[in-house]
Amino acid sequence: MSVISFKCTVQAPIENIWKTLMDEVEHPDAYNNGILGVSILERFHDGVLRSVKVPDADVREKVLYDYENKTVESKLVGHPSLVGVIRKVISPNIEDPQSHILESHIEWETIDDRVDGMIRRNMESFITKGLERVKERAEAIQA
């Protein structure tokens, strides 16, 4: 299993960050231009099943969110050669109580070396750009 983690500091109330993450669940293409489109296939009380179009594929993700624990978890569903999860967590910033830490933790495993190489090449840019966009939008929300 391969693992990568990224984090950033967000100068915004936790409610703004959460609201922005919920918008990202519905509209991930607005947060990352590597996503070409999205369709919500099913809704649950704690998440959605969505289809996301990326340059080389259409993937299905089951996205679950937990406000109490401030987590959003996206799991790949039904991919023939790849399993994986992206987990985003909001936590307090001990050094600055006016801000929060937004972390994205990615785990994946594949049976295809070509897919693994593509993920390794593209994941850092994909995730960091997405986190930066969430940060920008959460900080821009007026109180």
C-alpha positions as CSV (number, residue, x, y, z in Angstrom):
1,M,0.0,0.0,0.0
2,S,1.4,3.4,-0.9
3,V,0.7,6.5,1.3
4,I,1.1,10.2,0.8
5,S,0.0,13.0,3.2
6,F,-0.3,16.8,2.7
7,K,-1.5,19.6,4.9
8,C,-2.0,23.3,5.0
9,T,-3.0,25.9,7.5
10,V,-6.4,27.6,7.0
11,Q,-7.1,31.0,8.6
12,A,-10.8,30.5,8.9
13,P,-13.4,29.3,11.4
14,I,-14.0,25.6,11.3
15,E,-17.6,26.1,10.0
16,N,-16.2,27.9,6.9
17,I,-13.8,25.1,6.2
18,W,-16.5,22.4,6.6
19,K,-18.9,24.3,4.4
20,T,-16.2,24.5,1.7
21,L,-15.4,20.8,2.0
22,M,-19.1,20.0,1.6
23,D,-19.2,22.2,-1.6
24,E,-16.1,20.3,-2.8
25,V,-18.0,17.0,-2.3
26,E,-20.7,18.2,-4.7
27,H,-18.5,20.1,-7.1
28,P,-14.9,18.7,-7.1
29,D,-14.3,20.0,-10.6
30,A,-14.6,23.6,-9.2
31,Y,-11.7,22.8,-6.8
32,N,-9.3,21.0,-9.1
33,N,-9.0,21.5,-12.9
34,G,-7.7,17.9,-13.1
35,I,-11.4,16.9,-12.7
36,L,-13.3,17.3,-15.9
37,G,-16.8,16.6,-14.6
38,V,-18.8,15.0,-11.8
39,S,-22.2,13.3,-11.5
40,I,-23.9,12.5,-8.2
41,L,-25.3,9.0,-8.6
42,E,-26.8,8.4,-5.2
43,R,-27.2,10.3,-1.9
44,F,-26.9,8.9,1.6
45,H,-27.5,10.6,5.0
46,D,-23.7,10.8,5.5
47,G,-22.4,11.0,1.9
48,V,-22.7,10.4,-1.8
49,L,-21.8,8.0,-4.6
50,R,-20.4,10.0,-7.4
51,S,-18.8,9.5,-10.8
52,V,-15.8,11.7,-11.5
53,K,-14.3,12.2,-14.9
54,V,-10.5,12.7,-15.1
55,P,-8.3,12.9,-18.2
56,D,-7.7,9.1,-18.5
57,A,-10.8,7.6,-16.9
58,D,-14.1,7.9,-15.2
59,V,-14.0,6.7,-11.6
60,R,-16.7,6.1,-9.0
61,E,-16.2,7.3,-5.5
62,K,-18.2,6.7,-2.3
63,V,-17.7,9.9,-0.3
64,L,-18.6,9.8,3.4
65,Y,-18.5,12.8,5.7
66,D,-18.6,13.0,9.5
67,Y,-19.1,16.5,10.9
68,E,-18.5,15.4,14.5
69,N,-15.0,14.1,13.6
70,K,-14.4,16.7,10.9
71,T,-13.5,14.1,8.3
72,V,-14.4,13.6,4.6
73,E,-13.4,10.2,3.1
74,S,-13.5,9.3,-0.5
75,K,-13.1,5.6,-1.5
76,L,-12.7,4.3,-5.0
77,V,-15.5,1.9,-6.0
78,G,-15.3,-0.8,-8.6
79,H,-12.0,0.1,-10.3
80,P,-10.5,-2.9,-12.0
81,S,-6.9,-2.4,-11.0
82,L,-6.8,0.2,-8.2
83,V,-8.1,0.6,-4.7
84,G,-7.7,3.7,-2.7
85,V,-9.0,6.3,-0.2
86,I,-8.5,10.0,0.2
87,R,-9.2,11.2,3.8
88,K,-9.4,14.9,4.6
89,V,-9.3,16.0,8.3
90,I,-9.8,19.4,9.9
91,S,-8.0,19.7,13.2
92,P,-7.2,22.6,15.6
93,N,-3.9,24.5,15.1
94,I,-2.3,24.4,18.5
95,E,0.2,27.1,17.5
96,D,-2.5,29.5,16.3
97,P,-6.1,29.2,17.7
98,Q,-7.5,31.4,14.9
99,S,-6.6,28.8,12.3
100,H,-7.0,25.1,11.6
101,I,-5.0,22.4,9.9
102,L,-6.5,20.8,6.8
103,E,-4.8,17.5,6.0
104,S,-5.3,15.1,3.1
105,H,-4.1,11.6,3.5
106,I,-4.0,9.3,0.5
107,E,-3.6,5.5,0.4
108,W,-3.7,3.3,-2.7
109,E,-2.8,0.0,-4.0
110,T,-2.7,-1.1,-7.7
111,I,-2.0,-4.2,-9.7
112,D,-0.8,-2.1,-12.6
113,D,2.7,-0.5,-12.5
114,R,1.7,2.0,-15.1
115,V,-1.3,3.2,-13.0
116,D,0.9,3.3,-9.9
117,G,3.5,5.5,-11.8
118,M,0.8,7.8,-13.0
119,I,-0.6,8.2,-9.5
120,R,2.8,8.9,-8.1
121,R,3.6,11.5,-10.8
122,N,0.2,13.4,-10.5
123,M,-1.0,13.0,-6.9
124,E,1.1,15.7,-5.2
125,S,0.0,18.4,-7.7
126,F,-3.6,17.1,-7.7
127,I,-4.0,17.1,-3.9
128,T,-2.0,20.2,-3.1
129,K,-4.0,22.3,-5.7
130,G,-7.2,21.0,-4.3
131,L,-6.2,21.8,-0.7
132,E,-5.1,25.3,-1.7
133,R,-8.5,25.9,-3.4
134,V,-10.4,24.8,-0.3
135,K,-8.2,27.0,1.8
136,E,-8.7,30.0,-0.5
137,R,-12.5,29.6,-0.6
138,A,-12.9,29.0,3.2
139,E,-10.8,32.1,4.0
140,A,-12.9,34.1,1.5
141,I,-16.2,33.4,3.2
142,Q,-17.4,36.5,5.0
143,A,-18.5,36.1,8.6
